[in-house]
């Protein structure tokens, strides 16, 4: 190995050597331009309200009931965007199965470059601090930065905070008014390695008062903070990391109907 490379100034490239004030050379607008050219796609904006559905349950539900259509202008190389009408909200775009911080932020960057103005993420999560029987939702107000993506957007810190406190308060009020849906508010642990959720790591997270573990929120909130984009993240607590048989039950339609109600409440709060 080259000794010059091996003896770099920093042993921690994930936090050191970052120039957070500089613009990126590689921009989502440029990639989307080339994707449209190569695939002969029209320049059509995505809906102003979009959703990340990492588990894909909502997307599968919408396809199963014959709702929505593939958006003709979405130029992402890695995903498809389904556009559908949400009661009381209007046209919404949703991307399924973008799991984990890097993938979620890659798609988020491209959505906002394509016309999105509000992004809602609803991700399946494991229970850390029991506050009720799953399934229930947690409106995430801050997330432990135990992933890599957020450090490319913000300097090092323990948590990434939801940057728009007023929006979060309106969303919380709207969500708590939903009948038959349990909504809490609190902090989560964002990890890159779900199969390294060790007993000691879970215990530490519980000592910190974290409610659940998920894989996207810290990075999405870091991107939101630096870009000024409106992003709201929810954890759909559905499991205790498969410690008992019969885990991961989400409710009716794999939780899709409750998730759609949460999305609609968030959209109404954003517009209020």
C-alpha positions as CSV (number, residue, x, y, z in Angstrom):
1,X,0.0,0.0,0.0
2,X,1.2,3.5,-0.8
3,X,2.6,4.9,2.5
4,X,1.4,8.4,1.6
5,X,-2.2,7.2,1.2
6,X,-1.9,5.0,4.3
7,X,-0.7,7.8,6.4
8,X,-3.3,10.3,5.5
9,X,-3.8,13.3,7.8
10,X,-7.2,11.9,9.0
11,X,-8.0,8.5,10.3
12,X,-11.8,9.3,10.1
13,X,-12.7,10.3,6.5
14,X,-16.4,10.1,7.4
15,X,-16.1,13.3,9.5
16,X,-12.9,15.0,8.4
17,X,-12.0,16.6,5.1
18,X,-15.5,17.8,4.4
19,X,-16.1,21.3,2.9
20,X,-19.7,21.8,3.8
21,X,-19.9,25.3,2.4
22,X,-18.8,24.3,-1.1
23,X,-21.1,23.3,-3.9
24,X,-21.0,19.8,-5.3
25,X,-19.5,19.3,-8.8
26,X,-22.0,16.5,-9.5
27,X,-25.6,17.9,-9.3
28,X,-28.9,16.0,-9.5
29,X,-30.1,18.4,-12.2
30,X,-27.3,17.4,-14.5
31,X,-27.9,13.7,-14.0
32,X,-31.6,14.1,-14.6
33,X,-30.9,16.1,-17.8
34,X,-28.7,13.2,-19.2
35,X,-31.3,10.6,-18.1
36,X,-34.0,12.4,-19.9
37,X,-31.8,12.7,-23.0
38,X,-30.8,9.1,-23.1
39,X,-34.4,7.7,-22.4
40,X,-36.2,10.4,-24.4
41,X,-38.3,11.5,-21.5
42,X,-40.4,14.6,-21.4
43,X,-39.6,17.5,-19.0
44,X,-42.6,17.1,-16.7
45,X,-42.5,18.2,-13.1
46,X,-43.3,15.6,-10.3
47,X,-46.2,16.4,-7.9
48,X,-45.3,19.1,-5.3
49,X,-45.9,16.5,-2.5
50,X,-43.9,13.3,-2.7
51,X,-43.4,10.3,-0.5
52,X,-40.6,7.9,0.3
53,X,-42.0,4.4,1.0
54,X,-38.9,2.3,1.9
55,X,-40.8,-0.9,2.5
56,X,-42.9,-0.5,-0.7
57,X,-46.1,-1.4,1.1
58,X,-48.0,1.7,0.0
59,X,-46.8,1.4,-3.6
60,X,-47.9,-2.3,-3.7
61,X,-51.3,-1.4,-2.2
62,X,-51.9,1.3,-4.8
63,X,-51.0,-1.0,-7.6
64,X,-53.1,-3.7,-6.2
65,X,-56.2,-1.5,-6.2
66,X,-55.5,0.0,-9.5
67,X,-54.8,3.5,-8.3
68,X,-52.1,5.7,-9.8
69,X,-49.9,5.7,-12.9
70,X,-46.2,5.7,-13.6
71,X,-45.0,9.3,-13.8
72,X,-43.9,9.9,-17.4
73,X,-41.3,12.6,-16.5
74,X,-39.5,10.9,-13.6
75,X,-35.9,10.4,-14.8
76,X,-34.3,8.6,-11.9
77,X,-32.1,5.7,-13.1
78,X,-32.9,3.6,-10.0
79,X,-36.6,4.0,-9.2
80,X,-40.0,4.5,-10.6
81,X,-42.4,7.2,-9.3
82,X,-46.1,6.4,-9.0
83,X,-48.5,9.4,-9.2
84,X,-51.9,9.1,-7.5
85,X,-54.7,11.2,-6.2
86,X,-54.9,11.3,-2.4
87,X,-58.3,12.3,-0.9
88,X,-58.3,15.9,0.3
89,X,-54.8,16.5,-1.0
90,X,-54.7,16.0,-4.7
91,X,-51.9,14.6,-6.8
92,X,-49.1,12.9,-4.8
93,X,-45.9,11.1,-6.0
94,X,-44.5,8.1,-4.3
95,X,-41.2,6.2,-4.6
96,X,-41.0,2.7,-3.1
97,X,-38.1,0.6,-1.8
98,X,-35.4,3.4,-1.5
99,X,-34.0,1.8,1.7
100,X,-31.2,3.4,3.7
101,X,-29.7,6.8,4.1
102,X,-27.7,7.1,0.8
103,X,-30.5,5.8,-1.4
104,X,-33.1,8.0,0.4
105,X,-31.1,11.2,0.0
106,X,-30.2,10.4,-3.6
107,X,-33.9,10.1,-4.4
108,X,-34.8,13.2,-2.3
109,X,-32.2,15.3,-4.1
110,X,-33.7,14.3,-7.5
111,X,-37.3,14.7,-6.4
112,X,-36.7,18.3,-5.3
113,X,-34.7,19.0,-8.5
114,X,-37.8,17.7,-10.3
115,X,-40.5,19.9,-8.7
116,X,-41.2,18.4,-5.3
117,X,-41.8,20.9,-2.5
118,X,-42.7,18.6,0.4
119,X,-41.2,15.2,1.0
120,X,-42.7,12.8,3.5
121,X,-40.8,9.7,4.6
122,X,-42.6,6.9,6.4
123,X,-40.3,4.0,7.2
124,X,-40.7,0.7,9.0
125,X,-38.9,0.8,12.3
126,X,-37.9,-1.4,15.3
127,X,-39.1,-0.5,18.8
128,X,-36.3,0.6,21.2
129,X,-38.2,2.2,24.0
130,X,-41.7,0.7,24.5
131,X,-44.4,3.3,24.5
132,X,-47.3,1.1,23.4
133,X,-48.0,-2.1,21.4
134,X,-47.0,-1.9,17.7
135,X,-47.9,-0.8,15.2
136,X,-47.8,2.9,15.9
137,X,-46.2,6.0,14.3
138,X,-43.5,8.2,15.6
139,X,-43.1,11.7,14.2
140,X,-39.3,12.1,14.3
141,X,-38.1,15.3,15.7
142,X,-34.4,14.3,15.8
143,X,-32.3,11.3,14.8
144,X,-29.1,9.9,16.0
145,X,-26.5,10.1,13.3
146,X,-25.2,6.5,13.2
147,X,-25.0,6.5,9.4
148,X,-22.6,8.1,6.9
149,X,-24.7,10.3,4.6
150,X,-25.5,13.1,7.0
151,X,-21.8,13.9,7.5
152,X,-21.5,15.0,3.9
153,X,-24.2,17.7,4.5
154,X,-23.6,18.8,8.1
155,X,-20.6,18.9,10.4
156,X,-20.4,16.2,13.1
157,X,-23.0,16.2,15.9
158,X,-24.9,13.6,17.8
159,X,-28.3,14.3,16.3
160,X,-29.8,15.6,13.1
161,X,-32.7,17.8,14.1
162,X,-35.9,18.3,12.1
163,X,-35.2,21.9,10.9
164,X,-38.7,23.3,10.7
165,X,-40.1,23.2,14.3
166,X,-43.3,25.1,13.4
167,X,-44.1,22.6,10.6
168,X,-43.5,19.7,12.9
169,X,-45.9,21.2,15.5
170,X,-48.7,21.5,12.9
171,X,-48.1,18.0,11.6
172,X,-48.2,16.6,15.2
173,X,-51.5,18.3,15.8
174,X,-53.0,17.1,12.6
175,X,-51.7,13.5,13.1
176,X,-53.0,13.2,16.7
177,X,-56.5,14.1,15.4
178,X,-56.6,11.0,13.2
179,X,-59.1,8.4,14.5
180,X,-57.7,4.9,15.1
181,X,-54.1,5.9,14.6
182,X,-51.5,6.1,17.4
183,X,-49.0,8.9,16.8
184,X,-46.1,9.8,19.1
185,X,-43.3,12.3,18.8
186,X,-39.7,11.7,19.6
187,X,-36.2,10.8,18.6
188,X,-34.9,7.8,16.7
189,X,-31.7,6.0,15.9
190,X,-30.7,6.0,12.2
191,X,-28.4,3.1,11.4
192,X,-26.6,1.9,8.3
193,X,-26.3,-1.7,9.6
194,X,-29.6,-3.2,10.8
195,X,-27.9,-6.6,11.4
196,X,-25.4,-5.0,13.8
197,X,-28.0,-3.8,16.2
198,X,-26.2,-5.4,19.2
199,X,-27.5,-5.7,22.7
200,X,-25.1,-3.0,23.9
201,X,-26.1,-0.6,21.1
202,X,-29.8,-1.1,21.8
203,X,-29.2,-0.6,25.5
204,X,-27.4,2.7,24.8
205,X,-30.1,3.9,22.5
206,X,-32.7,3.1,25.2
207,X,-30.6,5.1,27.8
208,X,-30.7,8.0,25.4
209,X,-34.5,7.9,25.2
210,X,-34.6,6.9,21.6
211,X,-38.0,5.4,20.6
212,X,-37.1,3.4,17.5
213,X,-34.4,2.4,15.0
214,X,-34.7,3.2,11.3
215,X,-32.4,3.8,8.4
216,X,-33.1,7.2,6.7
217,X,-34.2,10.1,9.0
218,X,-30.8,11.5,10.1
219,X,-29.6,11.9,6.5
220,X,-32.9,13.3,5.3
221,X,-33.0,15.9,8.0
222,X,-29.3,16.8,7.4
223,X,-30.2,17.4,3.7
224,X,-33.3,19.4,4.7
225,X,-31.3,21.6,7.0
226,X,-28.7,22.5,4.4
227,X,-31.0,22.8,1.4
228,X,-34.0,24.5,3.0
229,X,-36.2,21.8,1.6
230,X,-39.3,20.7,3.6
231,X,-39.0,17.1,4.8
232,X,-41.0,15.3,7.5
233,X,-40.0,11.8,8.7
234,X,-42.1,9.2,10.4
235,X,-41.1,5.9,11.9
236,X,-43.8,3.2,11.6
237,X,-42.9,1.1,14.6
238,X,-43.9,-2.4,13.6
239,X,-41.5,-4.8,15.3
240,X,-39.1,-5.5,18.1
241,X,-36.4,-6.7,15.7
242,X,-37.9,-10.1,15.3
243,X,-37.2,-11.1,18.9
244,X,-40.6,-12.9,19.0
245,X,-42.5,-14.9,16.4
246,X,-45.4,-13.0,14.8
247,X,-43.4,-9.7,14.6
248,X,-43.6,-7.1,11.8
249,X,-47.4,-7.0,11.6
250,X,-48.4,-3.6,10.2
251,X,-52.2,-3.8,10.3
252,X,-54.8,-3.5,7.5
253,X,-53.3,-3.6,3.9
254,X,-49.8,-4.0,5.4
255,X,-50.3,-0.6,7.1
256,X,-50.8,1.2,3.8
257,X,-54.2,2.7,4.7
258,X,-52.9,4.2,8.0
259,X,-49.8,5.4,6.3
260,X,-51.9,7.2,3.6
261,X,-53.9,8.9,6.4
262,X,-50.6,10.1,8.0
263,X,-49.4,11.4,4.7
264,X,-52.6,13.3,4.0
265,X,-52.5,14.9,7.5
266,X,-49.0,16.0,6.9
267,X,-49.8,17.5,3.6
268,X,-52.7,19.4,5.1
269,X,-50.5,20.7,7.9
270,X,-47.9,21.8,5.4
271,X,-50.4,23.8,3.4
272,X,-52.1,25.4,6.4
